[in-house]
Amino acid sequence: NAAALEKAAQTIAGARRVRVVGMRNGHFVALYAAYLLAQLREGVAPLPTSAMTLAEDLASLGEGDVLLVVDFRRRAAMLRAVVEAGRAAKASLVFLTGAGMATLSRPGDVVINCLTAGSSLFDSYATAVSLVNFLGTSVARELGPSGRSRLQAIETLHEVLGDLRDTARH
């Protein structure tokens, strides 16, 4: 998985744009990934983007773009069509998927496997969230100073806007 994470970070850092999709239990992990990556680089958005439909967003994908697909057990049937649309658009595909699952990937795609099954009634996505966090850190490393300066610009704007409160200090 270390090689896959490194390749995913390089692919995402070098992309023209990054689109992130996840359905069902993958949705909140996909939103977290889009949130972290958007703090590091421009051109990151979850699918569907605000006020758009999947069709409109997928029609905008092209060569040089990355489609990050978060895919866990009990996959939504529509996800296969989304992946195929990304593939037809010549976007690079990166998958974060449950270990042992039959993925939608093909040779040349980047696949990061993670465990979700456990002894509890529900699957656990703690590993997936941790992998997304690690992936974000790895993308920041790949981007170098540009990722850090974007983070700093965002923090400066938070101060100017006064939109966040650090509860640890208050």
N, C-alpha and C positions, 0 to 999 in steps of 0.2 A: 504493500500500500504506500510505502514511502516514495517509491519511484512514480506512482500514479499521482500522488499529491504534488510532487515537484513538477511533473509534466502539466498538471492542471493549473498550477500557479503560473507557470510560464505562458501557457496558452491564454489564460484570462488576462494576464498583464499585457500581452502583446496584441490583444484583440482590438478591432475597430470599435465594436460595441459588444456588450454582454447582456443577454436576456436570460432570465432565470424562471424556470417553470417547475411547479410541483402541485400535485392534486391530492385530495384527501389528506392523509397524515403528512404527506410531503409538502403540503402548502405552507405551513408555518415555518418549516425548515428552509424552504425556498425564499420566503419573505425575509428571514433572518440573513440568509446569504446575500440577497440583493441589498439589504440595508448595510451590511458590513462592507461589501465591495463598492457600493456607491460613495462611501466615505473616503475611498482610496483613489478612485478614478472616475472620470466622466463616462457617460454612455452606458450606465448600468440601470436596468429596470426589470421588475418582475413582469411576467406575462399572466394575464393580459395587463397592459399598462392602464392607467387611470382613464376611464371614459372610452376605452377602445374595446375591440373584440379580439379574440385569438386570431381570427382570419386577417384582420387589418395588421396586427402586430407581426404575424408570421410572414405576410407578404412583404414586409420591410426587411426581413433577414436576408443576408447575402454573404458572399465570400469575405472572409476577414472577421466575421462576427462569430461569437461563441454562444451556443445554447447550453446552459447548465441545467441539467434535468435531474430533479430530486424524485426518486422512484422507490417506493417501498411496497411491502406486501399488500395485496388486494388493490392492485393498480387500477386506476380509472381507465376504462376502455378507450377514451379519447386520446390518452397520452401517446399511444402508438402513432396515431395520425399526426400529432404535434411533432414528434421526433422525425417522422418521415418528411414532413414539410421542411423542417430544419435541414435535414440531409439533402433534400432536393434543392434547397437554396444555397447549398455548399457551405453552410455554417459548420464550424468545428463543434463537435459534440463532447461534452464532459458530463459524466453520470456520477451521482452520489446515490448509491443503491444498497438495499439490504443484502447482506452476505448470503450466498447460496441461492439467490433469486435468479431466475432466467431473465437476463437483462434485455433491453432493446438495443444494446450496443452491437457494433460490428468492429472488425479489425481496423485499427487506426483511431478509434474513439478512445477517450480516456475514461477509465472506470475506477471509481473509488468505492470499495466495499466497506460496509459497516454493519455491526451487529445491532439488531433491534429486538430479537426474541429473547425472552427471559422467563423467569419462573412466575411472574405476576400475570394477572388476567389480561393486561394490556401490553402492547409492545412498548419498549422504551426507546426514546429518541435522544437520550443523553449523549450517546456516542456520536450520532449524526450532528448534533449541535456543536460538540467539541471539535469534530472534524471541520465543520464550517468555520469555526473560530481559528483553527490552525491554518486552514486554507487562506483565510483573510490575512493572517500574519505573513504567510508565505508569499502572497501576492504583493503585500507591502514591501517585502524584502526585494522581490523582483523589480518593482517599480522604482525603488531607491528614493532619492530626494523628492520626486514628483508626488509620490503617495503621501509622504510626510508633510509636504507643503500644502497639499489639499486638506489633510486632516487639520492642520494649523489654521488654514483659512476658514474652515467650518467652525472650529472652536472660537475664533475671533468673532465670527458672525453670531454665534450663540450669545457671546457676551454683549455685543452691540444690540441684539434683539431682546436680550433679557428673557429668553424663552425657556431656559432651564434653571433649575435650582439644585445645587449640590446639597442633598439632604444630610450628607455626612458632616458638612461644615456648619449647618444651621440647626 
